[in-house]
């Protein structure tokens, strides 16, 4: 999983640094390894708390509803099962 997390982190950094997106929605580290929570990252510095592992179960599609009201583009990391709810939101 660490390879996947590193690739996701690199992609998030590239999108934020280039200005292509204003924010990235992903998961941040919690107090314990088993409690990551959904988070919005608006700068590369904030990504120090980014994580992705087996405990990242929250569906991030629902966070796009609120984020779509903000200025600028939002990137979101969706698991394959989350894309179904995302497609319904797009409709």
C-alpha positions as a Python dict, from the first residue, in 0.01 Angstrom:
ca = {
    (1, 'X'): (0, 0, 0),
    (2, 'X'): (288, 240, 58),
    (3, 'X'): (361, 252, -317),
    (4, 'X'): (3, 355, -383),
    (5, 'X'): (15, 616, -107),
    (6, 'X'): (338, 762, -247),
    (7, 'X'): (195, 784, -598),
    (8, 'X'): (-119, 953, -467),
    (9, 'X'): (88, 1197, -263),
    (10, 'X'): (309, 1281, -562),
    (11, 'X'): (2, 1342, -778),
    (12, 'X'): (-159, 1564, -514),
    (13, 'X'): (161, 1767, -479),
    (14, 'X'): (192, 1810, -855),
    (15, 'X'): (-170, 1927, -890),
    (16, 'X'): (-141, 2178, -606),
    (17, 'X'): (201, 2309, -711),
    (18, 'X'): (92, 2363, -1069),
    (19, 'X'): (-222, 2544, -960),
    (20, 'X'): (-435, 2305, -1162),
    (21, 'X'): (-652, 2249, -854),
    (22, 'X'): (-727, 2462, -550),
    (23, 'X'): (-765, 2166, -316),
    (24, 'X'): (-732, 1790, -290),
    (25, 'X'): (-969, 1573, -90),
    (26, 'X'): (-816, 1267, 69),
    (27, 'X'): (-752, 1124, 415),
    (28, 'X'): (-544, 1262, 699),
    (29, 'X'): (-369, 1070, 972),
    (30, 'X'): (-559, 1033, 1296),
    (31, 'X'): (-439, 985, 1650),
    (32, 'X'): (-418, 611, 1587),
    (33, 'X'): (-324, 416, 1274),
    (34, 'X'): (-679, 282, 1241),
    (35, 'X'): (-865, 616, 1239),
    (36, 'X'): (-781, 825, 932),
    (37, 'X'): (-1044, 1086, 852),
    (38, 'X'): (-1150, 1268, 535),
    (39, 'X'): (-971, 1598, 482),
    (40, 'X'): (-924, 1879, 235),
    (41, 'X'): (-565, 1983, 157),
    (42, 'X'): (-516, 2326, 5),
    (43, 'X'): (-137, 2348, 11),
    (44, 'X'): (161, 2119, -34),
    (45, 'X'): (257, 2179, 330),
    (46, 'X'): (-76, 2041, 450),
    (47, 'X'): (-6, 1715, 266),
    (48, 'X'): (236, 1609, 544),
    (49, 'X'): (-73, 1464, 717),
    (50, 'X'): (-197, 1280, 405),
    (51, 'X'): (-234, 905, 434),
    (52, 'X'): (-380, 614, 242),
    (53, 'X'): (-403, 261, 378),
    (54, 'X'): (-648, -20, 453),
    (55, 'X'): (-832, 195, 706),
    (56, 'X'): (-930, 468, 457),
    (57, 'X'): (-1287, 350, 411),
    (58, 'X'): (-1477, 679, 404),
    (59, 'X'): (-1649, 759, 75),
    (60, 'X'): (-1513, 1097, -31),
    (61, 'X'): (-1781, 1160, -296),
    (62, 'X'): (-2015, 1324, -46),
    (63, 'X'): (-1750, 1584, 42),
    (64, 'X'): (-1761, 1709, -317),
    (65, 'X'): (-2108, 1853, -259),
    (66, 'X'): (-1976, 2116, -18),
    (67, 'X'): (-1645, 2163, -201),
    (68, 'X'): (-1821, 2233, -531),
    (69, 'X'): (-1946, 2559, -379),
    (70, 'X'): (-1590, 2684, -334),
    (71, 'X'): (-1386, 2872, -592),
    (72, 'X'): (-1149, 2664, -807),
    (73, 'X'): (-1119, 2301, -902),
    (74, 'X'): (-1115, 2015, -654),
    (75, 'X'): (-931, 1686, -700),
    (76, 'X'): (-1057, 1388, -504),
    (77, 'X'): (-918, 1040, -450),
    (78, 'X'): (-1200, 793, -505),
    (79, 'X'): (-1185, 421, -451),
    (80, 'X'): (-1349, 215, -727),
    (81, 'X'): (-1657, 151, -513),
    (82, 'X'): (-1693, 528, -450),
    (83, 'X'): (-1718, 610, -819),
    (84, 'X'): (-2078, 484, -824),
    (85, 'X'): (-2192, 754, -583),
    (86, 'X'): (-1980, 1010, -767),
    (87, 'X'): (-2156, 927, -1094),
    (88, 'X'): (-2493, 973, -925),
    (89, 'X'): (-2385, 1312, -797),
    (90, 'X'): (-2280, 1415, -1148),
    (91, 'X'): (-2626, 1325, -1281),
}
